[in-house]
Structures are given as structure tokens and as C-alpha cells.
Amino acid sequence: MLAQRLMRCLRPSASLTCQRRACAAAATDGRAPDMAEGNPLLHVSNVRNRLREIVGASTNWSDHQQAMAERASLSSMLTKSQSELPAKGMKDSLLEVHLPLGSEPQLREKYLTFHNTVRFGRILEDLDSLAVLISYSHTHNPALKRSPLSIVTALVDKIDMRQQDIYPDCDIKFTGHVTWVGSTSIEATMHMTQYRHGKYSPVLDATFVMVARDPQNKRAAFVNPLRPDGPEEEELFRRGEANKSRRVELSTASLLKVAPTADERTIVHGLFLNTLDKKTVSFRSRLLPPGSVWMEDAKLKGLEICHPQERNIFNRIFGGFLMRKAYELGWANACAFGGCRPALVAVDDILFRKPVEIGSLLLLSSQVCYTEGKRIQVRVHSEVFDPMSRQHDTTNVFHFTFVSDRDVPSVVPQTYGESMLYLDGKRHFDQGVEH
């Protein structure tokens, strides 16, 4: 049943055929003048190369392992307090990276789907690499040949889509800089635009939170303080402070820690009453309401073997790769659930709990946990599995909001645990709608 629904929604639709024709007609229109050949701008393919230079990593697997082992000697370059580091401005970390899908057709295949659309999972990989490079730009010390800091992604706070269509034949530009700094953490805000009809139009806004660690990635390390310059930058910094406060509040109110609110308890009880068999006087006799799907039947799972090819500059699995795999599984689940190809609306609160080591067995589990009208909220849980000890360890939790072109079934929980997933999904859904 699930396979049949997937095949139906993966067939090209009329709207996709029209988009193909529009992109073909706009091929030259999608070539931005600032991406002409020979322009000395940062190409997306060079971002990870620059990161390797900053930390002294190698592209060769065996050399890379040795280079990472040698980083331990850089610990003496770390400061004992943040006050020892010079303050930086937002302009110090400002970067512009180009993804010339229109100007360089040979680059396009990596980003192309069967339906001639752009693979959003690849965009997530590029955003993750850019956020790391922005953070290293903020902490750059010209006196050091290599950075002693290990900067990794701690959280994808939010990604808000400004438009749903990303054209495969039009050039893309990423811009971003640091907007807030703690003692050991950095908020990087990025924007993605696409060149079409002679101008750049906004596609998405993204906020990542990065953390700085010592050369061996064992303990926290201090980063340069941020010095806002002018009212606009001061407002960005205030938003960063507000984002931090909001994250603390959400963590404190987590359903894994405290009971649902009174309104949420009413919602859960209403769902329960709506599934009772009115012909019996029993709490156990449950019936699925019309136009609904049991939450248990709205799952999709996957497995990845983590090979060295997908490593980051610190010999762990690249966070962007994890996001791509989680997104693609979540998208497939939403596709099967809704019976058509969904579009992404928002990415919210991707938490990196634990690094994934090379060689790990990565288990991914996607769950449709809330629906409303045409929208589908999907939660993807990832964990590493040790076949020797039989131990499971959670590494990431991902939250995606999709929209279908038609109303979708309501998802209905049966157990208390599923009810908590439902409420957690509704919280993330409501937060995405507010943005």
C-alpha cells in the first residue's frame, strides 16, 4: 500500500511539466551577470576546501586521520577567557557564496531531481558548510596558520521558505554573517536568493547555532565577542538574544520533562473521545474516524551505513549529510501520506545531540505527527546502532513542515506516547506558522 502511494505521487504532474518548460525557456534568463566565468567570487564547491585549509585537514582519508591527530598540539593556542579575544563586527564574517546552476550546467546534475526540480537536501548541505565557514570567519586570527577551534553545528534553529519553487536552471546566491555570539556559541544567519527575470528573489532565510570546541572536540572553547555597529546590527543582535531565550523556554517546557498544558490535555482527551466505539461502554474499543489515519500507519524508516566519503573536516559524519538524508526520508513519508508531491514550508529545531562516527549504522525513523488542512508535520528521529552491544543512541531529531496540493487525512494517536508526539508536532507546526 505504501509503495503504491509513493509511486503515484512520484509520477510527474502537469504543474511540474509546466515548470520544466518554463525553466528551459528561462535558461539564459537564469544566468546572473555576477556569476560570469572568471569572476573572483566564492564558489559553493570551494567552501569545504577552504574549511579544510582553515583546520589543516586533508582530502585523503589516511592523511586526514593523521592531520586530525596532530591538531591536539593546537590546544595551547586557546585563550582562557573570552575577554582575551578581540571583538569582531558583523561585517568581519560576511560571506557571499555562489551556486551557478544556470551558468554551469555541468554542476546541475548533482542538484537535480527526476522531476527537474532542485534537491533541497543538497541545499541543506550547502547551508551547513556555509554556517561553519561564517563562524570561522568571525573567529579568524591572522597570526595563526591553522585555527585551534573545532566549530560544529549544534542546532538548526529555523529555516523559513520565502517561496516554494527553486528553479534548476537559475543561479543561486547564499549570503550570511554572524548575528549573535555567546561565550562559546555563535548564531549564523543566512539568506538564499535566486536570479530570475533579471533580478534576485528571496528563497529562504536560515538561522544556525554553532558551538566552538577545543582541537580534539572534547570541551568548549571561547569565541570572539560580537560588536554590533549601528541600529540595524543592534536589532539583529537583540533578535539573537530573543532566539536564545525562546530556545531555553521551549527546552524547559518540553513534553519529555513536564506535563502538557491544560489546553493540550483537552486536545488529547478530545482525540480519545472521537475514537471511542459508541456502541460499547469500553475504554479499549477504538474506531478510526473517517478521513483519518492511525499514527502507527504514518511511519517510514531507513538505514544508512556511514562511510568515510561523508565525513566532515573533523573525522565525523558531515551534519549536512545527516540533514539531507533525514529530509529526503521525511519528504518521502509526507509524499506517501498525502498522496502527492509535497512542498517544504519550514524546517524547525534540528538538534544535534551527539556526533555520528564513521562506520556507524544510522537508523532513521520518520513519523507524520500532526496535520492540519493541506499541511503535514513530520518528525525524523535518527540514532546510531551498535550491533555488538545492541545499544541505540539518539543523535538527531528533525522537524519538517510540508504542504500538499490537497487536504490530507488527519493523523490520530492511540497511545499516550503517540499523543505526546502529536502535541509536540503541533507545537512545532504552530511555531512555524508564526514565523
N, C-alpha and C positions, 0 to 999 in steps of 0.2 A: 504493500500500500504506500509506504513512504517513498520507495523507489519510483513508483508510478507518478506520484505527485511531483517529485523532483524533476522527472523527465518532462512533464507537461510544462512546468514553469521555466525550464531551461530552453525551451524552443523559442526562436526569435519571434518577437511580437511586431505588429505593424509600426508601433512608435519607434522601436529600435531600428527597423529598416529605414524609416524616415531619417533617423539620426545619422545612419551610415551615409545616406545620400547628402545630407547637409554638411557632414564633415568632409566628404570628398570634394564638394563644391567649394568649401572654405579652406582648402589645403594651403593655398598661398596666403589667404587672409589670416591664418593662424601662425604665421611666421613673424615673430616680433623683431623689429629693427635692432634692438639692443642685444639680440642673440645671434647676430651675423657672425660668420666664421672669422676667427682671428681676434674677436673681442676678448680682452683680458678679464673675463668675469669667472667667478667660481662655478664650475660645472658640478652637477649633482654627483657624477661619478668620481669626483676628486675629493669629496667630503671625507670619506673614510680613509683615503690615502693621507690626507692632512692630519687626521686623528692619529694614525699610526706614527707619523713623524713626531707629533707632539709628545707621545708617551714612549717612543722608541720601540714600537712593535714591528714585526716582520710579516710579510705576506706568506712566507714559507712556514709550514707547520712546525717542523723541527727547530728552526731558528727562532721561531716565535716563542716556543716554550722556554728556550734559554734566555731570550731577551726579557721575558716576564720574571724569570728567576733573578735576573740582575737588577730589577727595579727595587729590590729590598734595600739596596745601598743608598737610595734617594731619600730615605726616611729622615736623614739628618738635615735635609733642606726644608722640612716643615717648620712652621712657626708654632710657638707655644700659646699664642693668643691671637685673636683677630685684630687687636689694636696694633700689632706689629706690621700689618699689611696696609698698603696704601689704598685709599678709597678710589673706586672707579666710577665713571659715568656710564649712562646707558648707551651712549654713542660708542664707547670702547668695545662693546660686544655686538654692535650692529652688523649683521651679515645679510647678504643677498645671494641666493643660490638659484641657478637656472636649470630647469628641466626642459630642454628643447625638443619636445615631442613633434612639433611642427617643422622645425628647422633641420632635425636629424632623424629621418625616417628609420635608420638602422637601429636607433635607440628604442623605437616604439614597441617592438615585439615583446620586450621584457614587461611592458606595462599593459599589454593588450589582452582583453578577454575575447572569447569566441564570438561574442556579440558586438565586437568592435567598440567596446567601452573601455574605460581605464580601470585597472585592478586597484581598488582602494587599499588593499593590503600592502601594495608596493609604496603607496603614498605614506602609509603609517611608518614603513621602514625609513623612508627619507626624512620624515619629521623627527624620528627618534635620533638619527645620526646628527641632524642639524641642531637639535636641542643640546646634545653633548658638545658639539663644536662651539656653539654660542657660549656655553658655560666655560669652556677652556679659554675662549677669547676674553672673557671677563677676568679670569684668574691669571692671564698671561704675565710672565715675568721675563723681560728681555735678557736678563742676566743669566738665565738658566737655559741650557741646551735642551733639556727634557723636563717636562712637568712632573713633580713628585706626586701630584694628586691623581687619584683614581676617581673619575666622575662618572656616575651611573644614574640611570633613570629610577626614581623612587615611585613616581606617580604620574599618570596622565590625568590631570585634574578635569579637563574637559576639551572636547573638540566640537565646535558648533558649525554645522554646514550652512553656508550662506546661499548655496544653490546646489541642486541635486545632480545636474549634468556636468560631467568632466569630459571634455572632448579629446579624443585620442590624437587628433591632427593639429592641435593648437599648443603653442609654447606655454609653459608654466613657470611662474616665479615664486620662490619662497623668500620671505623676509622675516627677520626676527631679532630680538635682543633680550637681555636680562631686564625684568621689570620689578623684581623684588629679591632681596637676599636676607637670609638669616645668618647664624654664625657658621653653620656647616652646610646649609642648603641654598638652592638657587631656583628661582622661578623664571622660566624662559617662555616668552610669548611669541608665537609665530603666526604669520598670515600667508595664505596661498591665494594667488591670483592667476587668471588665465587670459592670454591675449586672443581676442576675437573681435572681428569687425573694427579693427583699428585701435583698440584700446584694451587695457587690462581690467577685468571684472573680478570682484572678490568671490572666492570659492569656499574658504573655510578660515576659521580662527581657532588656534590651538594653544593650550596652556599646559606645559610640562613642569614637573618639580624634580630637580636633580639633587643628588647628595654627593658630597666630596668625602673620599676615604683616603687612607694612607696608601703608599705604593703597593702594599700587599693586600689591600682591600679588606683590612681587619678591623680598623677603628675609624671614627670620624676625624676629619681634618678641617681646619679653618679655611674660609674663603674670604676674598677681599670684600669689605663693606661696599654698599652702593650709595652713591651721592646723586640724588635727583637734581636736575638742573631746570628750573622753571616750573610754572604751574602745571603744564601738561604732564611732565615726568613725575611731579609730586602726586598727581592724581593716579597715575599708573602704579606708583608705589603704594598708595593707600588701598587701591584695589587688591594688590598683592597681600597686604596685611589682612584685608577682609576675607580673601580666599583662604588664608591660613586659619583664621578664626572659624570660618564656616566648616572647614575640614575637621577641626577639633570638636565642634558641636556635633557633626554627623557621626564622628567616631564614638563620642560619649553616648549618643542616643542609639547606637547600633542594636539591632534586634538580637545579636549574639551576646549582648551584655544586659539589656534591660527589656522589660515587658513592652508590648505595643501600647500605644496611646488609647484613650477611651474611644475615640473615633475609629481607630484601626480595629479595635476589638469588636465594635459594632459591624464593621465591614465583614470581618471573618465570620461572625455569627450569622449575618445575612446570607453569605455564601453557603454556609452549612444548612440553614433552613431551606434554601432554594433547591437543595439536592435531596431532601428527605422524601421518602415514599409516603404520600399522604394516606395510602390505603392501610398502612401498618402503623402501630404505635411503637416504633423502634428507632433507636439512635443509629443502628447499624445498617438499616435498609436505605441505600443511597441510589438515586437515579440521576443520570446525566441530563441536564436541561437541554431543550432544543437549541441548536446553533452553538453548541459548546464542545469543548474537548477536555478530557481529563488531563491534568498537568503531567501525569505519568506518561501519557502518549504524545507529549510535545518535546521529546528529547532527541538529541543526536550526539554521537560520540566519535572520537577519532584518536589515533595514536601516531606519534612521531618518534623516530629514533634520531637522537641529536648528534649529528656528525660534525667533525671539525670545520667543515666548509661554512657552517652557520655560526662560527664563533665571533665574539666581539674582540676589541683590542686588549681585553684582559683575560682571554682564555676561558670565557664563559659563553653560553649561548646568547647571541645578539637579541636584545629586547625587542627590536623591530621585527625580527623573525617570529617571535612568540606572538606579537600583536597581529601579524599578518595571518598566521595560522588560526588564531582564535577568531579573528574577524571573518575569515572565509568559512569556518565551521558555523559561526553564528548566523552568517548570511544564508548559508545553505539550509539551516534549520528554519529560519524565518520564511525562506522561499517555499520549503515543503509545507510549512504550517499554513501559509496564506494562499498557496496555490498559484502564485505568480512571482515575478522577479521584484523583490523589494528594493527600495532606495534607502540609503543611510540618512538619518536625521541628525543624530548626535552620538558621540562617544563620551562616556562619563565615568570618572572614578576608576581608572585601571590601576590597580595596586600591585606593585612588585614586592612580594613578601620575602622571597628567597631566590637567589640566583640558581640558574639551571646549569649543571655541569655538563661538559662534553661527554657523550656516551650514555646519557640518561635516556630512560624510556619515559616519554612525556605523554600523559593521558589527558585528553581534552574532553570535557563534557558540557554540552550546550543545552540550555533549558529555556523555553519560552515561559516566562514567569508572570507576564501581565500583558493584557491587550485592551485597547480602547479605540473603537471605531476602525479606522484603517491602520492604526499604529500597533507595532509589535515590540515589546521589550524583551530582550534576550540577555541572559546571564551565561557567561562561559567560565567554567572553573577548570584550572589546569593544575596538575600535580605530577610529581615525579614518582616513579615506582621502582623500588629496588627488588629485583626478582630473587635475590639471595635471602634478604631479611624479610621479604614480603611487606615492607613498610611503605606507606604512602605519605608524601609530604606536599602540602599545598604550596604552590609557587606564585600563582597569579589568580586574580579574579577580574573579569572583564564585563563591562556593561555597554550594550549597544541598543540604540533605538532606531527601528526601521519603520518605513511607511509603505503600504501596499497600494495598489490602484483600485482596491475594492475593500469593502468591510470584511473583517476577518472574524473567525469564531472567538468566542470568549473562552479563556483558559480557566479551568476550575480546579482548585486544590481539594484533596481528600483528607490528607493527614495534617497534623499540627505543623510539622516541619515544612510541608508544601505551602501551608498558609503563611508562614514566615517568609518564604521565598516570594510569594505573591505580594506581600506587603513591602518587602524590600525592593521588588521590581517596580511597584507603584511609586515608591519614594524616588527612585532614580528617574522614572518617567516624568513625574511632576517637576523634578528639578531641571530636567532637560527642556520641558515646555516653558518654564520660567525664563530660561536663557534665550 
